[in-house]
Amino acid sequence: MNRTKNLMYCSLFTALIAVGAFIKIPIPVVPFTLQFLFTTLAGLLLGSKMGAVSVIAYMVLGLVGLPIFSEGG
């Protein structure tokens, strides 16, 4: 039961990272997306291993060809 809950939270943070890539906060010099916030929260709330799994899952989805990176696929 606990493993299922961890995988559910991991997939939730993977989806949040993907959505956060398209939410931009206008700062004059460097564009800031909420992607950084969600990756940090994944590490803090899920722990180092499951947080890394959610970020790796996000990267794999982008490398497969889904247009989920902040500047496109």
MIDOSE-1310 file (N, C-alpha, C; in nm, 2 decimals, decimal comma, always signed):
residues 73
mnrt	+0,08/-0,12/+0,00/+0,00/+0,00/+0,00/+0,09/+0,13/+0,00; +0,19/+0,13/+0,08/+0,28/+0,24/+0,09/+0,35/+0,27/-0,04; +0,39/+0,16/-0,11/+0,46/+0,17/-0,23/+0,37/+0,23/-0,34; +0,25/+0,20/-0,34/+0,15/+0,25/-0,44/+0,14/+0,40/-0,41
knlm	+0,13/+0,44/-0,29/+0,12/+0,58/-0,25/+0,24/+0,66/-0,30; +0,36/+0,60/-0,28/+0,48/+0,67/-0,32/+0,49/+0,69/-0,47; +0,45/+0,59/-0,54/+0,45/+0,60/-0,69/+0,34/+0,70/-0,74; +0,23/+0,71/-0,66/+0,13/+0,81/-0,70/+0,18/+0,95/-0,68
ycsl	+0,25/+0,97/-0,57/+0,31/+1,10/-0,54/+0,42/+1,13/-0,64; +0,50/+1,03/-0,68/+0,60/+1,05/-0,78/+0,55/+1,09/-0,91; +0,44/+1,03/-0,95/+0,38/+1,06/-1,08/+0,31/+1,20/-1,07; +0,26/+1,24/-0,96/+0,20/+1,37/-0,94/+0,31/+1,48/-0,96
ftal	+0,42/+1,46/-0,90/+0,53/+1,56/-0,91/+0,59/+1,56/-1,05; +0,59/+1,44/-1,12/+0,63/+1,44/-1,26/+0,54/+1,53/-1,34; +0,41/+1,52/-1,32/+0,31/+1,60/-1,39/+0,32/+1,75/-1,35; +0,35/+1,78/-1,22/+0,36/+1,92/-1,18/+0,49/+1,98/-1,24
iavg	+0,60/+1,90/-1,26/+0,72/+1,96/-1,32/+0,69/+1,99/-1,47; +0,61/+1,90/-1,53/+0,58/+1,92/-1,67/+0,49/+2,05/-1,69; +0,40/+2,07/-1,61/+0,31/+2,18/-1,61/+0,39/+2,31/-1,57; +0,47/+2,30/-1,47/+0,55/+2,41/-1,43/+0,65/+2,46/-1,53
afik	+0,68/+2,38/-1,63/+0,78/+2,43/-1,73/+0,71/+2,54/-1,82; +0,58/+2,54/-1,82/+0,51/+2,64/-1,91/+0,46/+2,76/-1,84; +0,47/+2,76/-1,70/+0,43/+2,88/-1,62/+0,56/+2,96/-1,60; +0,56/+3,08/-1,67/+0,68/+3,16/-1,66/+0,65/+3,28/-1,57
ipip	+0,75/+3,32/-1,49/+0,75/+3,44/-1,41/+0,84/+3,54/-1,48; +0,79/+3,65/-1,52/+0,88/+3,75/-1,60/+0,98/+3,82/-1,50; +1,10/+3,79/-1,52/+1,21/+3,86/-1,45/+1,30/+3,91/-1,56; +1,34/+4,04/-1,55/+1,41/+4,10/-1,67/+1,53/+4,03/-1,73
vvpf	+1,61/+3,97/-1,65/+1,74/+3,91/-1,71/+1,72/+3,76/-1,74; +1,67/+3,68/-1,65/+1,66/+3,54/-1,67/+1,52/+3,50/-1,66; +1,46/+3,42/-1,76/+1,32/+3,38/-1,74/+1,32/+3,27/-1,63; +1,22/+3,28/-1,54/+1,21/+3,19/-1,43/+1,08/+3,11/-1,45
tlqf	+1,09/+2,98/-1,44/+0,97/+2,89/-1,45/+0,95/+2,82/-1,32; +0,83/+2,77/-1,30/+0,80/+2,70/-1,18/+0,85/+2,56/-1,17; +0,92/+2,52/-1,28/+0,99/+2,39/-1,29/+1,09/+2,37/-1,17; +1,16/+2,48/-1,14/+1,26/+2,47/-1,04/+1,20/+2,45/-0,90
lftt	+1,08/+2,52/-0,88/+1,01/+2,50/-0,75/+0,96/+2,36/-0,73; +0,90/+2,30/-0,84/+0,85/+2,16/-0,83/+0,96/+2,06/-0,82; +1,07/+2,08/-0,88/+1,18/+1,98/-0,86/+1,24/+1,99/-0,72; +1,24/+2,11/-0,67/+1,29/+2,12/-0,53/+1,19/+2,06/-0,43
lagl	+1,06/+2,09/-0,45/+0,96/+2,03/-0,37/+0,96/+1,88/-0,38; +0,98/+1,82/-0,49/+0,99/+1,68/-0,51/+1,10/+1,62/-0,42; +1,21/+1,68/-0,42/+1,32/+1,63/-0,34/+1,30/+1,65/-0,19; +1,23/+1,76/-0,15/+1,21/+1,78/-0,01/+1,10/+1,69/+0,04
llgs	+0,99/+1,68/-0,03/+0,87/+1,61/+0,02/+0,88/+1,46/+0,00; +0,93/+1,42/-0,12/+0,94/+1,27/-0,15/+1,06/+1,21/-0,10; +1,16/+1,28/-0,07/+1,29/+1,22/-0,03/+1,38/+1,22/-0,16; +1,51/+1,19/-0,13/+1,61/+1,20/-0,24/+1,58/+1,09/-0,35
kmga	+1,55/+0,97/-0,31/+1,53/+0,87/-0,41/+1,41/+0,88/-0,50; +1,29/+0,90/-0,43/+1,17/+0,92/-0,50/+1,16/+1,05/-0,58; +1,22/+1,15/-0,52/+1,23/+1,28/-0,59/+1,31/+1,27/-0,72; +1,42/+1,20/-0,71/+1,51/+1,17/-0,83/+1,43/+1,09/-0,93
vsvi	+1,35/+0,99/-0,89/+1,27/+0,91/-0,98/+1,17/+1,00/-1,05; +1,11/+1,09/-0,98/+1,01/+1,18/-1,05/+1,08/+1,27/-1,15; +1,20/+1,32/-1,12/+1,27/+1,41/-1,22/+1,32/+1,33/-1,34; +1,37/+1,21/-1,31/+1,41/+1,12/-1,42/+1,30/+1,08/-1,51
aymv	+1,18/+1,05/-1,45/+1,06/+1,02/-1,53/+1,03/+1,14/-1,62; +1,04/+1,26/-1,57/+1,01/+1,38/-1,65/+1,11/+1,39/-1,77; +1,24/+1,37/-1,74/+1,34/+1,37/-1,84/+1,32/+1,27/-1,95; +1,28/+1,15/-1,91/+1,25/+1,04/-2,00/+1,13/+1,07/-2,09
lglv	+1,03/+1,12/-2,03/+0,91/+1,16/-2,11/+0,95/+1,27/-2,22; +1,04/+1,36/-2,18/+1,08/+1,46/-2,28/+1,17/+1,40/-2,38; +1,26/+1,31/-2,35/+1,35/+1,25/-2,44/+1,27/+1,16/-2,54; +1,16/+1,10/-2,49/+1,08/+1,01/-2,58/+1,02/+1,09/-2,69
glpi	+0,99/+1,22/-2,67/+0,94/+1,31/-2,77/+0,82/+1,39/-2,73; +0,78/+1,38/-2,61/+0,67/+1,47/-2,57/+0,71/+1,61/-2,55; +0,64/+1,71/-2,60/+0,69/+1,85/-2,59/+0,66/+1,91/-2,45; +0,73/+1,86/-2,35/+0,71/+1,91/-2,21/+0,82/+1,99/-2,16
fseg	+0,93/+2,01/-2,23/+1,04/+2,09/-2,19/+1,00/+2,24/-2,20; +1,06/+2,33/-2,13/+1,02/+2,47/-2,13/+1,03/+2,54/-2,26; +1,13/+2,50/-2,34/+1,16/+2,56/-2,47/+1,11/+2,48/-2,58; +1,03/+2,38/-2,56/+0,98/+2,29/-2,66/+1,06/+2,15/-2,66
g	+1,03/+2,07/-2,75/+1,08/+1,93/-2,75/+1,21/+1,92/-2,83
